[in-house]
Amino acid sequence: MSTDIDYTYVSDVSDIEVGHSISVNVEGKKILICNTEEGFFAVQDMCTHALIPLCGGFIQGTLISCPLHGAVFDLKTGEVMAPPAFEDLETFKLKIEGTSISVKNPET
C-alpha cells in the first residue's frame, strides 16, 4: 500500500464486487472497505458488540450485519440500526481516483 500525505491506497475498485467487502490494515487499524449500490464506504472492521471482524457480514443496501449475532450498522454513518450492538462504528473517508481506492489515514 502506498501512502500520500493524508490517504493510503488500499484497493482497486474492480477488486470488490457490489455487496462485498475487504478488510485492510492502515497504520495498525483494521478498516472494512464495502462496495454497495450507492458506492464505497469504510468503517472499522470490528463489531462493537462481539468484537469480531465484520468482514464477511451480509451487506444489503448500505447496511451490514455482523456475521456472529446479527447486529446491523449503517455503512454511511456507522450508526447502529439493530441490536445487540449499541455502540456506533467508526467511519473513515475514502478517496477514489480513477479505479484506485484510498482511505484517509486514521488519527493516532
TIRO-2110 file (N, C-alpha, C; in Angstrom, 1 decimal):
// TIRO-2110
0.8, -1.2, 0.0, N, 1, A
0.0, 0.0, 0.0, CA, 1, A
0.9, 1.2, 0.0, C, 1, A
0.6, 2.1, -0.9, N, 2, A
1.4, 3.3, -1.0, CA, 2, A
0.7, 4.4, -0.2, C, 2, A
1.4, 5.4, 0.2, N, 3, A
0.8, 6.5, 1.1, CA, 3, A
1.2, 7.8, 0.5, C, 3, A
0.1, 8.7, 0.4, N, 4, A
0.4, 10.1, 0.1, CA, 4, A
0.3, 10.8, 1.5, C, 4, A
0.2, 12.1, 1.6, N, 5, A
0.2, 12.7, 2.9, CA, 5, A
-0.9, 12.3, 3.8, C, 5, A
-2.2, 12.3, 3.3, N, 6, A
-3.3, 12.1, 4.1, CA, 6, A
-4.0, 10.7, 3.9, C, 6, A
-3.8, 10.1, 2.7, N, 7, A
-4.5, 8.9, 2.3, CA, 7, A
-3.6, 7.8, 2.0, C, 7, A
-4.0, 6.5, 2.2, N, 8, A
-3.3, 5.3, 1.9, CA, 8, A
-4.1, 4.5, 0.9, C, 8, A
-3.4, 4.2, -0.2, N, 9, A
-4.0, 3.3, -1.2, CA, 9, A
-4.3, 2.0, -0.6, C, 9, A
-5.5, 1.4, -0.9, N, 10, A
-5.9, 0.1, -0.3, CA, 10, A
-6.4, -0.9, -1.3, C, 10, A
-6.9, -0.4, -2.4, N, 11, A
-7.5, -1.4, -3.3, CA, 11, A
-7.9, -0.7, -4.7, C, 11, A
-8.2, -1.6, -5.6, N, 12, A
-8.7, -1.1, -6.9, CA, 12, A
-10.2, -1.4, -6.9, C, 12, A
-11.1, -0.5, -7.5, N, 13, A
-12.5, -0.7, -7.4, CA, 13, A
-12.9, -2.1, -8.0, C, 13, A
-12.2, -2.6, -8.9, N, 14, A
-12.5, -3.9, -9.5, CA, 14, A
-12.3, -5.1, -8.6, C, 14, A
-11.6, -4.9, -7.5, N, 15, A
-11.3, -5.9, -6.5, CA, 15, A
-12.4, -6.2, -5.6, C, 15, A
-13.4, -5.4, -5.5, N, 16, A
-14.5, -5.5, -4.6, CA, 16, A
-15.8, -5.5, -5.3, C, 16, A
-16.5, -6.6, -5.4, N, 17, A
-17.8, -6.6, -6.1, CA, 17, A
-18.9, -6.0, -5.3, C, 17, A
-19.9, -5.5, -5.9, N, 18, A
-21.1, -4.9, -5.2, CA, 18, A
-21.6, -5.9, -4.2, C, 18, A
-21.9, -5.5, -3.0, N, 19, A
-22.4, -6.3, -2.0, CA, 19, A
-21.3, -7.1, -1.2, C, 19, A
-20.0, -6.8, -1.5, N, 20, A
-18.9, -7.4, -0.8, CA, 20, A
-18.0, -6.4, -0.1, C, 20, A
-17.1, -6.9, 0.6, N, 21, A
-16.1, -6.1, 1.4, CA, 21, A
-14.8, -6.7, 1.5, C, 21, A
-13.8, -5.9, 1.8, N, 22, A
-12.4, -6.4, 2.1, CA, 22, A
-12.0, -5.7, 3.3, C, 22, A
-11.1, -6.4, 4.1, N, 23, A
-10.5, -5.8, 5.3, CA, 23, A
-9.1, -5.4, 4.9, C, 23, A
-8.7, -4.2, 5.3, N, 24, A
-7.4, -3.7, 5.1, CA, 24, A
-6.8, -3.2, 6.4, C, 24, A
-5.5, -3.1, 6.5, N, 25, A
-4.8, -2.6, 7.7, CA, 25, A
-4.1, -1.3, 7.3, C, 25, A
-4.6, -0.2, 8.0, N, 26, A
-4.0, 1.1, 7.7, CA, 26, A
-3.5, 1.6, 9.0, C, 26, A
-2.2, 1.8, 9.1, N, 27, A
-1.5, 2.3, 10.3, CA, 27, A
-1.9, 1.5, 11.6, C, 27, A
-2.0, 0.2, 11.4, N, 28, A
-2.4, -0.6, 12.6, CA, 28, A
-3.8, -0.7, 12.9, C, 28, A
-4.7, -0.1, 12.1, N, 29, A
-6.1, -0.2, 12.3, CA, 29, A
-6.8, -1.0, 11.2, C, 29, A
-7.6, -2.0, 11.6, N, 30, A
-8.4, -2.8, 10.6, CA, 30, A
-9.6, -2.0, 10.1, C, 30, A
-9.7, -1.8, 8.8, N, 31, A
-10.7, -1.0, 8.2, CA, 31, A
-11.4, -1.9, 7.1, C, 31, A
-12.7, -1.8, 7.1, N, 32, A
-13.5, -2.6, 6.2, CA, 32, A
-14.0, -1.7, 5.1, C, 32, A
-13.6, -2.0, 3.8, N, 33, A
-14.0, -1.3, 2.7, CA, 33, A
-15.2, -2.0, 2.0, C, 33, A
-16.3, -1.4, 1.9, N, 34, A
-17.5, -2.1, 1.4, CA, 34, A
-18.0, -1.4, 0.1, C, 34, A
-18.4, -2.2, -0.8, N, 35, A
-18.9, -1.8, -2.1, CA, 35, A
-20.4, -2.0, -2.1, C, 35, A
-21.2, -0.9, -2.1, N, 36, A
-22.7, -1.0, -2.1, CA, 36, A
-23.2, -0.4, -3.4, C, 36, A
-24.5, -0.6, -3.6, N, 37, A
-25.1, 0.0, -4.8, CA, 37, A
-25.0, 1.5, -4.8, C, 37, A
-24.8, 2.1, -3.6, N, 38, A
-24.6, 3.6, -3.5, CA, 38, A
-23.2, 4.0, -3.5, C, 38, A
-22.3, 3.1, -3.6, N, 39, A
-20.8, 3.5, -3.7, CA, 39, A
-20.1, 2.7, -2.6, C, 39, A
-18.8, 3.2, -2.4, N, 40, A
-17.9, 2.6, -1.4, CA, 40, A
-18.0, 3.3, -0.1, C, 40, A
-17.9, 2.6, 1.0, N, 41, A
-17.8, 3.1, 2.3, CA, 41, A
-16.8, 2.4, 3.1, C, 41, A
-16.3, 3.1, 4.2, N, 42, A
-15.2, 2.5, 5.0, CA, 42, A
-15.6, 2.7, 6.5, C, 42, A
-15.6, 1.5, 7.2, N, 43, A
-15.9, 1.5, 8.7, CA, 43, A
-14.9, 0.6, 9.4, C, 43, A
-14.8, 0.7, 10.7, N, 44, A
-13.9, -0.1, 11.4, CA, 44, A
-14.3, -1.6, 11.2, C, 44, A
-13.4, -2.5, 11.1, N, 45, A
-13.7, -3.9, 10.8, CA, 45, A
-13.7, -4.6, 12.2, C, 45, A
-14.7, -4.2, 13.0, N, 46, A
-14.8, -4.8, 14.3, CA, 46, A
-16.2, -4.5, 14.8, C, 46, A
-17.0, -5.5, 15.1, N, 47, A
-18.4, -5.3, 15.6, CA, 47, A
-18.2, -4.7, 17.0, C, 47, A
-19.0, -3.7, 17.3, N, 48, A
-18.8, -3.1, 18.7, CA, 48, A
-19.5, -3.9, 19.7, C, 48, A
-20.3, -4.9, 19.3, N, 49, A
-20.9, -5.8, 20.3, CA, 49, A
-20.0, -7.0, 20.7, C, 49, A
-19.7, -7.7, 19.6, N, 50, A
-19.0, -9.0, 19.9, CA, 50, A
-17.5, -8.9, 19.7, C, 50, A
-17.0, -7.8, 19.2, N, 51, A
-15.6, -7.5, 19.0, CA, 51, A
-15.0, -8.6, 18.1, C, 51, A
-15.7, -8.9, 17.0, N, 52, A
-15.2, -9.8, 16.0, CA, 52, A
-15.3, -9.0, 14.6, C, 52, A
-14.5, -9.4, 13.6, N, 53, A
-14.5, -8.8, 12.3, CA, 53, A
-15.9, -8.8, 11.7, C, 53, A
-16.2, -7.6, 11.0, N, 54, A
-17.4, -7.6, 10.3, CA, 54, A
-17.2, -8.1, 8.8, C, 54, A
-16.0, -8.2, 8.4, N, 55, A
-15.7, -8.7, 7.1, CA, 55, A
-16.4, -10.1, 6.9, C, 55, A
-17.2, -10.1, 5.8, N, 56, A
-18.0, -11.3, 5.5, CA, 56, A
-19.4, -11.2, 6.0, C, 56, A
-19.7, -10.0, 6.6, N, 57, A
-21.1, -9.8, 7.1, CA, 57, A
-21.9, -9.5, 5.8, C, 57, A
-23.2, -9.7, 6.0, N, 58, A
-24.2, -9.5, 4.9, CA, 58, A
-24.4, -8.1, 4.6, C, 58, A
-24.2, -7.6, 3.4, N, 59, A
-24.5, -6.2, 3.0, CA, 59, A
-25.8, -6.2, 2.2, C, 59, A
-26.7, -5.3, 2.7, N, 60, A
-27.9, -5.1, 1.9, CA, 60, A
-28.2, -3.6, 1.9, C, 60, A
-28.2, -3.0, 0.7, N, 61, A
-28.3, -1.6, 0.6, CA, 61, A
-27.0, -1.0, 1.2, C, 61, A
-27.2, -0.1, 2.1, N, 62, A
-26.0, 0.5, 2.8, CA, 62, A
-25.9, 0.0, 4.3, C, 62, A
-26.5, -1.2, 4.5, N, 63, A
-26.4, -1.8, 5.9, CA, 63, A
-25.5, -3.0, 5.8, C, 63, A
-24.9, -3.3, 6.9, N, 64, A
-24.1, -4.5, 7.1, CA, 64, A
-24.5, -5.2, 8.4, C, 64, A
-24.6, -6.5, 8.4, N, 65, A
-25.0, -7.2, 9.6, CA, 65, A
-23.8, -8.0, 10.0, C, 65, A
-23.6, -8.1, 11.3, N, 66, A
-22.5, -8.8, 11.9, CA, 66, A
-22.7, -10.3, 11.7, C, 66, A
-21.7, -11.0, 11.2, N, 67, A
-21.9, -12.4, 10.9, CA, 67, A
-22.1, -13.3, 12.2, C, 67, A
-21.8, -12.8, 13.4, N, 68, A
-22.0, -13.6, 14.6, CA, 68, A
-23.4, -13.5, 15.2, C, 68, A
-23.8, -12.3, 15.6, N, 69, A
-25.0, -12.1, 16.3, CA, 69, A
-26.1, -11.3, 15.5, C, 69, A
-25.7, -10.8, 14.4, N, 70, A
-26.7, -10.1, 13.5, CA, 70, A
-26.9, -8.6, 13.8, C, 70, A
-26.0, -8.0, 14.6, N, 71, A
-26.1, -6.5, 14.8, CA, 71, A
-26.0, -5.9, 13.5, C, 71, A
-26.8, -4.8, 13.3, N, 72, A
-26.8, -4.1, 12.0, CA, 72, A
-26.3, -2.7, 12.1, C, 72, A
-25.5, -2.3, 11.1, N, 73, A
-24.9, -1.0, 11.1, CA, 73, A
-25.1, -0.3, 9.8, C, 73, A
-25.2, 1.0, 9.8, N, 74, A
-25.3, 1.8, 8.6, CA, 74, A
-23.9, 2.1, 8.1, C, 74, A
-23.6, 1.7, 6.9, N, 75, A
-22.2, 1.9, 6.4, CA, 75, A
-21.9, 3.4, 6.1, C, 75, A
-22.9, 4.2, 5.9, N, 76, A
-22.7, 5.6, 5.6, CA, 76, A
-22.3, 6.4, 6.9, C, 76, A
-23.0, 6.1, 8.0, N, 77, A
-22.8, 6.8, 9.2, CA, 77, A
-22.1, 6.1, 10.4, C, 77, A
-22.1, 4.7, 10.2, N, 78, A
-21.6, 3.9, 11.3, CA, 78, A
-22.6, 3.6, 12.4, C, 78, A
-23.8, 4.2, 12.3, N, 79, A
-24.9, 4.1, 13.3, CA, 79, A
-25.4, 2.7, 13.4, C, 79, A
-25.6, 2.3, 14.7, N, 80, A
-26.3, 1.0, 15.0, CA, 80, A
-27.7, 1.1, 14.5, C, 80, A
-28.2, 0.1, 13.8, N, 81, A
-29.5, 0.1, 13.3, CA, 81, A
-30.4, -1.0, 13.9, C, 81, A
-29.7, -2.0, 14.5, N, 82, A
-30.4, -3.1, 15.2, CA, 82, A
-29.5, -3.8, 16.2, C, 82, A
-30.0, -4.2, 17.3, N, 83, A
-29.2, -4.8, 18.4, CA, 83, A
-28.7, -6.2, 18.0, C, 83, A
-27.8, -6.8, 18.7, N, 84, A
-27.5, -6.5, 20.1, CA, 84, A
-26.4, -5.4, 20.3, C, 84, A
-25.9, -4.8, 19.2, N, 85, A
-24.9, -3.7, 19.4, CA, 85, A
-25.6, -2.4, 19.8, C, 85, A
-24.9, -1.6, 20.6, N, 86, A
-25.5, -0.3, 20.9, CA, 86, A
-24.5, 0.8, 20.7, C, 86, A
-23.3, 0.5, 20.3, N, 87, A
-22.2, 1.5, 20.1, CA, 87, A
-22.0, 1.6, 18.6, C, 87, A
-21.9, 2.8, 18.0, N, 88, A
-21.7, 3.0, 16.6, CA, 88, A
-20.3, 2.6, 16.2, C, 88, A
-20.2, 2.4, 14.9, N, 89, A
-18.9, 2.1, 14.3, CA, 89, A
-18.1, 3.4, 13.9, C, 89, A
-16.8, 3.4, 14.0, N, 90, A
-16.0, 4.5, 13.5, CA, 90, A
-16.1, 4.4, 11.9, C, 90, A
-16.2, 5.5, 11.3, N, 91, A
-16.2, 5.6, 9.8, CA, 91, A
-14.9, 6.3, 9.4, C, 91, A
-14.6, 6.1, 8.1, N, 92, A
-13.3, 6.6, 7.5, CA, 92, A
-13.7, 7.2, 6.2, C, 92, A
-13.0, 8.3, 5.8, N, 93, A
-13.2, 9.0, 4.5, CA, 93, A
-12.4, 8.2, 3.4, C, 93, A
-13.1, 8.1, 2.3, N, 94, A
-12.4, 7.4, 1.1, CA, 94, A
-12.2, 8.4, 0.0, C, 94, A
-11.2, 8.2, -0.8, N, 95, A
-10.9, 9.0, -2.0, CA, 95, A
-10.8, 8.0, -3.1, C, 95, A
-11.6, 8.2, -4.2, N, 96, A
-11.5, 7.3, -5.3, CA, 96, A
-11.0, 8.1, -6.5, C, 96, A
-9.8, 7.8, -7.0, N, 97, A
-9.3, 8.5, -8.2, CA, 97, A
-9.1, 7.4, -9.3, C, 97, A
-9.8, 7.6, -10.4, N, 98, A
-9.8, 6.6, -11.4, CA, 98, A
-10.4, 5.3, -10.8, C, 98, A
-9.6, 4.2, -10.8, N, 99, A
-10.1, 3.0, -10.2, CA, 99, A
-9.4, 2.7, -8.8, C, 99, A
-8.6, 3.7, -8.3, N, 100, A
-7.9, 3.5, -7.1, CA, 100, A
-8.7, 3.9, -5.9, C, 100, A
-8.7, 3.1, -4.8, N, 101, A
-9.4, 3.5, -3.6, CA, 101, A
-8.4, 3.7, -2.5, C, 101, A
-8.4, 4.9, -1.9, N, 102, A
-7.6, 5.2, -0.8, CA, 102, A
-8.4, 5.6, 0.4, C, 102, A
-7.9, 5.3, 1.6, N, 103, A
-8.6, 5.7, 2.8, CA, 103, A
-7.8, 6.7, 3.6, C, 103, A
-8.6, 7.7, 4.2, N, 104, A
-7.9, 8.7, 5.0, CA, 104, A
-7.2, 8.0, 6.1, C, 104, A
-6.0, 8.4, 6.4, N, 105, A
-5.2, 7.8, 7.5, CA, 105, A
-5.9, 8.1, 8.8, C, 105, A
-6.0, 7.0, 9.6, N, 106, A
-6.7, 7.2, 10.9, CA, 106, A
-5.9, 8.2, 11.8, C, 106, A
-6.6, 8.9, 12.6, N, 107, A
-5.9, 9.8, 13.6, CA, 107, A
-5.3, 8.9, 14.7, C, 107, A
-4.1, 9.2, 15.1, N, 108, A
-3.5, 8.4, 16.1, CA, 108, A
-3.5, 9.1, 17.5, C, 108, A
END
